[in-house]
Amino acid sequence: MDIQRSILIVALAVVSYLMVLQWNQDYGQAALPTTASTPADVPASPNPGASATAAGEDVPAASAERSDPTLAAVPVSQDLIRVRTDVLDLAIDPRGGDIVQLTLPQYPRRQDHPEVPFQLFDNGAERTYLAQSGLTGANGPDARAGGRPLYDSAQRQYTLADGQDNLVVDLTFSEAGVSYIKRFSFKRGLNPQCSDKEREQKKPGCIDPSAYQIDVRYLVDNQSGEAWNGNLFAQLKRDASADPSSSTATGTSTYLGAAVWTAGEPYKKVSMKDMDKQPFKETVQGGWVAWLQHYFVTAWIPPKDGNNAIQTRKDGQGNYIVGFTGPVLSVPAGGKAETAATLYAGPKIQAHLKSLSPGLELTVDYGILWFIAQPIFWLLEHIHSLLGNWGWSIIVLTVLIKLAFFPLSAASYKSMARMRAVSPKLQALKEQHGDDRQKMSQAMMELYKKERINPLGGCLPIVVQMPVFLSLYWVLLESVEMRQAPWMFWITDLSIKDPFFILPIIMGATMFLQQRLNPTPPDPMQAKVLKLMPIIFTFFFLWFPAGLVLYWVVNNCLSIAQQWYITRQIEASTQKATA
């Protein structure tokens, strides 16, 4: 009968495992776009809801106190200007000069389809996400009654050629004696001395993060008979669609929404729910505005010396807008002037974001335990610079963390070993006092005091490790360096779950072995609950990032070795004292 039951349990476990694997294959990966909508190959397919957007909804007022004007509806242009560099592939709408499509060729959407780049900006049927900029104010061409200006360009295709380090794209527009040049400047990002494999692994120095910056500059030549006055504005417009970069099958999501810099808060979240309630408005010196999603960020950074009106709002189509309006730019008759802003559209590389603008690095959001997560990432990054593999770096980090907590865990394991050694005495007390819980508790406390045992000592390692565990969870979940980072064998992406759930099963087995080294609780119900813990934890860990499970497996193995050694020492000394 026992053999039949064992066979049924094993068969049920195997069938359950195969079912989970099949479910993971069907639903556990991020869906690919319905069409490979790369800017260089697919014509603009405007969102039906945005095909005729009122210019007044896209263009902010020059003054934060003045309401937005209501201007005539202007259709989105179909004749886009294509720009391709080694790290960016984008399309510019000549109507207003907005960036309406942008993909990242160095960051595939999925590891098994490297030919499909990840798409940030899009103005198609699936998503509305644009980077807009222009000149508003008294004489700004984007605030005129005829709608946003239709720029001209010398060509419709621009490509950063081999051996070329910079690429400049000029859009031109003239009206009423004033000539405008909207200039986009790009730079090379790939180091030619690195191999394709090193670039694929995002080896430091192989991809220059500054190549994800786009310098947007306006040159105003006022040959009219009157002074010209206007304001630079730049903004990010996005609908409420889901985050395409979120890849965890459990639905664990990072923050999707806007963030701004203010004098009081260097990193202030302004969620879509916040924008639904009321617009956010504040005037700051310098600053930045950004839209965050998993692993990637887009941000406008104005000049640091100007006073900029930061604002959020919603348009008539339900899109969310976060942007800034700069100070008045005055150009006398016959004079020239220019103004500029920087657009960053790419991965969340902390060191580079910090160099762009103070507080922008905080868009790599590690949550409330950021003060623990930041040093962990710093240490992990330095270990990786030596080993070149994030998986082995996590293992070395685990060893270092274990060494840091060695004295505390050793004291805890000694307490548990002593409890294990006095288990026969506890059993004798239980038989002596029977069901009298009060006398049993008093006798147990006297025994613990006599043997110098802390009954809560065994919980300390777990309690101490939980903040580190949670911090490492956010480091592995939020750091773009972990995205699609391989370890070895079947673990090709440490930022997502183990595709075959082997690491979680090993973790559950090590947890079971660790329990065998611990003393059995005197309370039968508590003992049953503890026996279920490895199964419960294994289930939870099935969908955790593989890098986090790897950390826990290595930590458990080190704990087992340490606890076994200490238990052997305590038992040997106890036997020697008894003899």
C-alpha positions in Angstrom: 0.0 0.0 0.0 2.9 2.4 0.9 4.6 1.5 -2.5 1.4 2.3 -4.4 1.0 5.6 -2.6 4.6 6.6 -3.2 4.2 5.8 -6.9 1.1 7.9 -7.2 2.8 10.8 -5.4 5.8 10.7 -7.7 3.5 10.4 -10.8 1.4 13.3 -9.6 4.5 15.4 -9.1 5.9 14.6 -12.6 2.5 15.4 -14.2 2.3 18.7 -12.3 5.8 19.6 -13.3 5.1 18.9 -17.0 1.9 20.9 -16.8 3.7 23.9 -15.3 6.3 23.7 -18.0 3.7 23.7 -20.7 1.9 26.6 -19.1 5.2 28.5 -19.0 5.8 27.8 -22.6 2.3 29.1 -23.6 2.0 32.1 -21.4 5.3 32.8 -19.6 7.0 34.9 -22.3 6.4 38.4 -23.4 4.3 38.5 -26.6 6.0 39.7 -29.8 4.5 42.6 -31.7 1.7 41.6 -34.1 3.9 43.1 -36.8 7.6 43.8 -36.8 7.1 47.5 -36.6 10.6 48.8 -37.0 10.8 52.4 -38.1 12.9 51.7 -41.1 10.6 49.1 -42.6 7.0 50.0 -41.7 5.1 53.1 -42.7 3.4 55.2 -40.1 0.2 53.7 -38.9 -1.4 56.4 -36.7 -3.5 55.4 -33.8 -7.1 55.8 -34.9 -7.8 57.7 -31.8 -4.9 60.1 -32.5 -5.2 60.5 -36.3 -6.7 64.0 -35.9 -5.3 65.5 -32.7 -6.0 69.1 -31.9 -2.7 71.0 -31.9 -3.8 72.9 -28.8 -3.9 69.6 -26.9 -0.3 68.8 -27.8 1.1 72.3 -27.4 1.2 73.6 -23.8 0.6 77.2 -23.0 3.7 79.4 -22.6 2.6 80.4 -19.1 1.5 77.9 -16.5 -1.2 80.3 -15.4 -2.8 80.5 -18.8 -5.0 77.7 -20.1 -4.1 75.8 -23.2 -5.5 77.3 -26.5 -8.0 75.3 -28.6 -6.6 75.2 -32.1 -7.6 73.5 -35.3 -7.2 69.7 -35.7 -4.1 68.7 -37.7 -3.7 65.2 -39.0 -0.5 63.2 -38.3 1.8 63.2 -41.3 2.3 59.9 -43.2 5.6 60.9 -44.8 8.0 60.2 -41.9 11.7 61.0 -41.8 13.8 57.9 -41.0 17.0 58.0 -38.9 19.2 55.1 -38.2 22.3 55.0 -36.0 24.0 51.9 -34.6 21.9 52.1 -31.4 18.8 53.9 -32.4 16.3 53.4 -35.2 13.6 56.1 -35.2 11.1 58.1 -37.3 10.4 61.8 -37.1 7.1 63.3 -38.1 7.7 66.5 -40.2 4.4 67.8 -38.8 5.9 69.4 -35.6 9.1 67.4 -35.8 8.0 64.9 -33.1 9.8 61.5 -32.7 6.9 59.1 -33.2 8.8 55.8 -33.5 12.0 54.6 -31.9 13.4 51.1 -31.4 16.6 49.9 -29.7 18.5 47.5 -32.0 20.9 46.5 -29.2 18.1 45.4 -26.9 15.9 42.6 -28.5 12.3 42.3 -27.5 12.9 38.7 -26.7 16.1 36.6 -26.4 14.8 34.0 -28.8 14.0 36.6 -31.4 17.1 38.9 -31.6 16.0 40.3 -34.9 13.0 42.1 -33.3 14.3 45.2 -31.4 12.6 46.6 -28.4 10.3 49.5 -29.3 10.1 52.5 -27.0 8.2 55.2 -29.0 5.3 54.2 -31.2 2.3 55.8 -32.8 0.7 52.7 -34.1 -2.4 50.7 -33.4 -1.0 49.1 -30.3 0.5 52.1 -28.5 0.8 55.9 -28.4 4.1 57.0 -27.0 5.8 60.1 -28.5 8.5 62.6 -27.7 7.3 66.0 -28.7 9.0 69.4 -28.7 8.4 72.8 -30.3 8.3 76.6 -29.9 5.2 78.0 -28.3 4.5 81.5 -26.8 3.6 84.8 -28.5 5.4 84.0 -31.9 6.1 80.3 -31.6 5.2 78.5 -34.8 3.7 75.6 -32.8 1.1 77.9 -31.2 -0.1 79.5 -34.5 -3.7 79.3 -35.5 -2.8 77.1 -38.6 -1.6 74.3 -36.4 1.9 72.9 -35.9 4.5 73.7 -38.6 5.2 71.3 -41.4 9.0 71.1 -41.6 11.0 70.3 -44.7 14.1 68.1 -44.8 16.8 67.6 -47.4 16.1 63.9 -47.5 13.8 61.3 -46.0 16.4 58.7 -44.9 19.4 59.4 -42.7 22.0 56.7 -41.7 25.1 57.0 -39.5 27.7 55.6 -41.9 30.6 53.4 -41.0 33.5 55.5 -39.7 31.1 58.4 -39.0 30.9 59.5 -35.3 28.1 62.0 -35.5 24.9 62.5 -37.5 23.0 65.8 -37.8 19.4 66.0 -39.2 18.1 69.5 -39.9 14.4 70.3 -40.3 13.6 73.7 -41.7 10.5 76.0 -41.7 10.0 79.6 -42.6 7.1 82.0 -41.9 6.6 85.7 -41.8 10.3 86.5 -42.3 11.4 84.1 -39.5 13.4 81.0 -40.4 13.6 78.0 -38.1 15.9 75.1 -38.0 15.1 72.1 -35.8 18.3 70.2 -35.5 18.6 66.6 -34.2 22.1 65.5 -33.3 23.1 61.8 -32.9 26.4 60.1 -32.0 27.9 56.7 -32.5 27.4 54.2 -29.6 29.2 51.0 -30.5 32.9 50.5 -29.8 34.4 49.0 -33.0 37.1 47.2 -30.9 34.4 45.0 -29.2 33.1 41.8 -30.7 29.4 41.2 -31.4 29.3 38.8 -28.4 30.8 41.4 -26.1 28.2 44.0 -27.3 25.4 41.4 -26.9 26.6 40.8 -23.3 26.6 44.6 -22.7 30.3 44.5 -21.7 31.3 47.8 -20.1 32.9 50.1 -22.7 31.3 48.4 -25.7 28.2 50.5 -25.8 28.4 54.2 -25.0 25.2 55.2 -23.1 25.5 58.8 -24.3 24.5 57.5 -27.8 21.0 57.2 -26.4 20.9 61.0 -26.0 19.4 63.1 -28.8 20.3 66.8 -28.8 17.3 68.8 -30.0 18.3 72.4 -30.9 16.2 75.2 -32.3 17.9 78.0 -34.3 15.8 81.0 -34.9 16.7 83.6 -37.6 14.5 86.6 -37.2 14.6 88.7 -40.4 11.2 90.2 -39.8 10.7 93.8 -38.8 9.6 93.0 -35.3 11.1 91.3 -32.2 10.3 87.6 -31.9 9.3 86.0 -28.6 8.7 82.3 -27.9 9.2 79.5 -25.4 10.7 76.0 -25.9 8.5 73.2 -24.8 9.3 69.5 -24.7 7.1 66.7 -23.5 6.4 62.9 -23.5 2.9 61.7 -24.4 1.8 58.2 -23.7 -1.5 56.3 -23.5 -2.5 54.0 -20.6 -1.4 50.7 -22.4 0.5 48.1 -20.5 4.3 48.1 -20.1 5.7 46.0 -23.1 9.0 45.5 -21.2 7.5 43.8 -18.3 8.3 40.1 -18.7 7.5 38.4 -15.4 4.8 35.7 -15.8 3.3 36.4 -12.4 2.4 39.9 -13.3 5.0 41.4 -10.9 5.2 44.9 -12.3 7.6 47.8 -11.8 6.5 51.4 -11.9 4.9 52.6 -15.1 4.3 56.3 -15.1 5.9 59.8 -15.0 8.5 61.3 -12.7 9.9 64.8 -12.4 12.6 66.6 -10.6 11.6 69.3 -8.1 13.6 71.3 -5.6 12.0 69.5 -2.7 12.1 66.0 -4.2 14.9 65.0 -6.7 12.7 62.1 -7.7 8.9 62.7 -7.6 6.6 60.1 -9.1 3.5 61.4 -10.9 1.4 58.4 -11.7 -1.4 58.1 -14.2 -3.8 58.0 -11.3 -2.3 61.3 -10.0 -2.8 62.9 -13.4 -6.4 61.6 -13.5 -7.1 63.5 -10.3 -5.4 66.8 -11.1 -2.6 68.3 -13.2 0.8 68.8 -11.6 2.5 72.2 -12.1 5.7 73.6 -10.6 8.4 75.9 -11.7 12.0 74.7 -11.2 15.5 75.7 -12.2 16.9 73.1 -14.6 15.3 69.8 -13.6 14.0 67.0 -15.9 10.8 65.2 -16.8 10.7 61.5 -17.5 8.5 58.5 -18.3 9.4 55.2 -16.7 8.9 51.6 -17.5 10.6 48.4 -16.8 14.4 48.6 -17.7 13.9 51.7 -19.9 13.4 55.4 -19.4 12.7 58.4 -21.6 13.5 61.9 -20.3 13.7 65.5 -21.4 16.5 67.5 -19.8 16.3 71.3 -20.3 19.2 73.7 -19.8 20.3 73.8 -16.1 20.3 77.6 -15.8 16.7 78.3 -16.9 13.4 78.4 -15.0 11.2 75.8 -16.4 7.5 75.2 -15.9 7.0 71.5 -15.2 3.5 70.3 -15.9 1.3 67.2 -16.5 -2.1 66.9 -18.1 -4.4 64.7 -20.2 -5.5 65.3 -23.7 -8.9 64.6 -25.3 -7.9 61.1 -26.3 -7.0 60.1 -22.8 -3.2 60.3 -23.4 -1.0 61.4 -20.5 1.5 64.2 -21.0 4.4 65.2 -18.9 6.7 68.0 -20.0 8.2 71.4 -19.4 8.0 74.9 -20.9 11.2 77.0 -20.8 11.6 80.7 -20.2 10.9 83.3 -22.9 13.4 83.4 -25.7 13.6 86.9 -27.3 15.1 87.5 -30.7 15.4 91.1 -31.9 14.6 92.1 -35.5 17.5 91.0 -37.7 18.9 88.8 -34.9 19.5 85.2 -34.3 19.2 83.0 -31.2 19.0 79.3 -30.3 17.7 77.1 -27.5 18.0 73.4 -26.9 17.1 70.4 -24.7 18.3 66.8 -24.5 16.2 63.8 -25.0 17.3 60.5 -23.5 15.6 57.3 -24.8 17.2 54.1 -23.7 18.2 51.7 -20.9 18.4 52.7 -17.3 22.2 53.0 -16.9 22.5 54.6 -13.5 26.0 56.1 -13.8 25.1 57.8 -17.1 21.7 59.0 -15.9 23.4 60.6 -12.9 25.8 62.4 -15.2 22.9 63.7 -17.3 21.1 65.4 -14.4 21.0 65.0 -10.6 18.3 62.7 -9.5 17.7 61.1 -12.9 19.6 58.0 -11.7 16.8 57.4 -9.1 14.5 56.3 -12.0 16.2 53.0 -11.4 13.7 52.5 -8.6 14.8 50.0 -6.0 11.9 50.8 -3.7 12.0 51.7 0.0 15.1 49.6 0.6 17.1 51.5 -2.0 19.8 52.4 0.6 20.6 48.6 0.9 20.0 47.9 -2.8 22.4 50.6 -4.1 25.5 49.2 -2.3 24.5 45.7 -3.4 24.4 46.7 -7.0 27.6 48.7 -6.7 29.4 45.6 -5.2 27.7 43.3 -7.8 28.8 45.5 -10.6 32.4 45.5 -9.4 32.4 41.8 -9.1 31.1 41.5 -12.6 33.8 43.7 -14.0 36.3 41.1 -12.8 34.3 37.9 -13.7 32.4 39.0 -16.8 29.3 36.8 -15.9 26.4 38.0 -13.8 25.6 34.5 -12.6 29.0 33.8 -11.1 29.0 37.4 -9.8 25.8 36.6 -7.9 27.4 33.5 -6.4 30.5 35.5 -5.3 28.2 38.2 -3.8 26.3 35.5 -1.9 29.5 34.2 -0.4 30.6 37.8 0.6 27.1 38.4 2.2 27.4 35.1 4.0 30.8 36.0 5.4 29.5 39.4 6.5 26.7 37.7 8.5 28.9 34.8 9.7 29.2 35.7 13.4 25.5 36.3 13.7 24.5 33.1 11.9 27.1 31.1 13.8 25.6 32.2 17.1 22.2 31.3 15.8 23.3 27.8 14.6 25.0 27.2 18.0 21.7 27.9 19.7 19.8 25.6 17.4 22.5 22.9 17.8 22.1 23.1 21.6 18.3 22.8 21.2 18.8 19.7 19.1 21.1 18.3 21.8 18.5 18.8 24.6 15.7 17.4 22.5 15.6 14.2 24.7 15.2 16.4 27.8 12.4 18.3 26.2 10.7 15.0 25.3 11.1 13.9 28.9 9.5 17.2 30.2 6.6 16.7 27.8 6.0 13.2 29.2 6.3 14.4 32.7 3.8 17.3 32.5 1.5 15.9 29.9 -1.2 18.4 28.9 -0.4 21.0 31.5 0.8 23.7 29.1 1.6 26.2 31.9 4.0 23.8 33.8 5.4 22.6 30.5 6.3 26.2 29.4 7.8 27.0 32.8 9.9 23.9 32.7 11.1 24.6 29.1 12.1 28.1 30.0 14.1 26.9 33.0 15.8 24.3 30.8 16.6 27.0 28.1 18.1 29.2 30.8 20.1 26.4 32.3 21.5 25.4 28.9 22.0 29.0 27.7 19.7 28.6 24.8 17.8 31.4 23.0 14.6 29.8 21.5 14.3 32.7 19.0 17.9 32.4 18.0 17.1 30.2 15.0 14.9 33.0 13.4 17.6 35.6 13.4 19.4 34.6 10.2 16.2 34.7 8.3 15.1 38.0 9.8 18.4 39.6 9.1 18.6 38.3 5.6 15.1 39.4 4.6 16.0 43.1 3.9 19.0 41.9 1.8 16.8 39.3 0.1 14.2 42.0 -0.8 16.9 44.5 -1.9 18.5 41.9 -4.1 15.1 41.0 -5.5 14.7 44.6 -6.7 18.3 44.9 -8.0 17.7 41.8 -10.2 14.3 42.9 -11.2 15.0 46.5 -12.0 18.6 46.7 -13.2 18.7 46.6 -17.0 22.2 45.0 -16.8 20.5 41.8 -15.7 18.1 41.8 -18.7 18.7 38.8 -20.8 22.0 38.2 -19.0 23.0 34.5 -19.2 24.7 32.3 -16.6 25.3 28.8 -17.9 23.4 25.8 -19.4 19.6 26.5 -19.5 19.8 29.8 -17.5 20.0 32.3 -20.4 18.3 35.2 -18.6 18.9 35.8 -14.9 16.2 38.5 -14.7 13.3 36.1 -15.4 12.2 32.7 -13.9 14.1 29.5 -14.6 12.4 28.1 -17.7 12.5 24.5 -16.4 12.1 25.5 -12.7 15.1 23.4 -11.7 16.7 26.0 -9.5 13.5 26.5 -7.4 13.3 22.7 -7.0 16.9 22.6 -5.8 16.1 25.5 -3.5 13.2 23.5 -2.0 15.5 20.5 -1.5 18.2 22.5 0.2 15.5 24.1 2.5 14.3 20.6 3.4 17.9 19.4 4.2 18.4 22.5 6.3 15.3 21.7 8.3 16.6 18.2 9.0 19.5 19.8 10.8 17.2 21.9 13.0 15.6 20.6 16.2 12.0 19.4 15.9 9.6 21.9 17.6 7.8 20.5 20.6 4.5 21.7 19.3 3.1 19.1 16.8 1.2 21.7 14.8 4.3 23.9 14.4 6.3 20.9 13.3 3.7 20.2 10.6 3.7 23.8 9.4 7.5 23.8 9.2 7.5 20.6 7.1 5.3 22.3 4.6 7.5 25.4 4.3 9.9 23.9 1.7 6.9 23.1 -0.6 5.4 26.5 -0.1 8.6 28.4 -0.7 9.3 26.2 -3.8 6.0 27.2 -5.2 6.6 30.9 -4.6 10.1 30.8 -6.0 8.9 29.2 -9.3 8.3 32.6 -10.8 11.1 34.6 -9.1 14.0 35.8 -11.2 16.5 33.0 -11.7 19.3 35.2 -10.3 17.4 35.6 -7.0 16.8 31.9 -6.8 20.4 31.2 -7.5 21.3 33.5 -4.6 19.0 31.6 -2.3 20.3 28.2 -3.4 23.9 29.2 -2.8 23.0 30.8 0.5 21.1 27.6 1.6 24.1 25.4 0.7 26.5 27.6 2.6 24.1 27.6 5.6 23.8 23.8 5.5 27.6 23.4 5.5 28.0 25.9 8.4 25.1 24.5 10.4 26.3 20.9 9.9 29.8 21.8 11.1 28.6 23.7 14.2 26.1 20.9 15.0 28.8 18.3 14.8 31.0 20.4 17.1 28.2 20.9 19.7 27.2 17.2 19.7 30.8 16.1 20.0 31.3 18.4 23.0 28.0 17.3 24.6 28.9 13.6 24.2 32.4 14.3 25.7 30.9 16.2 28.7 28.4 13.3 29.2 31.1 10.7 29.1 
